Amino acid sequence: LIAIAVTVFGCFLVSGLLTPGAVISVPGILAGIASGLCYGLYSIFGRFGVEKYDSLTVTFYTFLLATAASVPFADFASMPTVFASADWVLPLVLTFGPVTCLLPYLFYTAGLAGTEPGTAGILATLEPVVSAVLSVIIFGEAMNWQKVLGIVCILGSVLIVNLKPQEKASKSE
């Protein structure tokens, strides 16, 4: 429970939500809650799925269902214009699909086979750490004390959940 609380606090710090002047919108909060709920359910159902099926099979059906659920929100009429707007758009989309979507889910689903969903969820919070570091390197974002503290909180939580039970007991004494 401590690891979860520290992880959530770290995510708030890394994302900048606790920064004075941060803009928080109701649609953004609702989308975040829905995303977290769906991701949590994926961890639970994915764990059951990999007990019976290969992680590639579980990921395929997850993406098939997600694609079907996304169709009502897609603007198919504007896609040809967007793809034709620049030479780099289509290659970027074809690269980002597998690299930022497919591969992470394949790895995460494969990892669920040997990890409890709660532990996998906390391990997956390395995502905001990587995003924060890459935003500094690639986009030149400022690295402030809040991001650093958030990264430390998240990494500390990941270390806590990876301690063996006897190590956790001896650390708390």
Secondary structure, 3 states (H helix, E strand, C coil): CHHHHHHHHHHHHHHCCCCCCCCCCHHHHHHHHHHHHHHHHHHHHHHHHHHHCCHHHHHHHHHHHHHHHHHHHCCHHHHHHHHHCCCCHHHHHHHHHHHHHHHHHHHHHHHHCCCCHHHHHHHCCHHHHHHHHHHHHHHCCCCCHHHHHHHHHHHHHHHHHHCCHHHHHHHHC
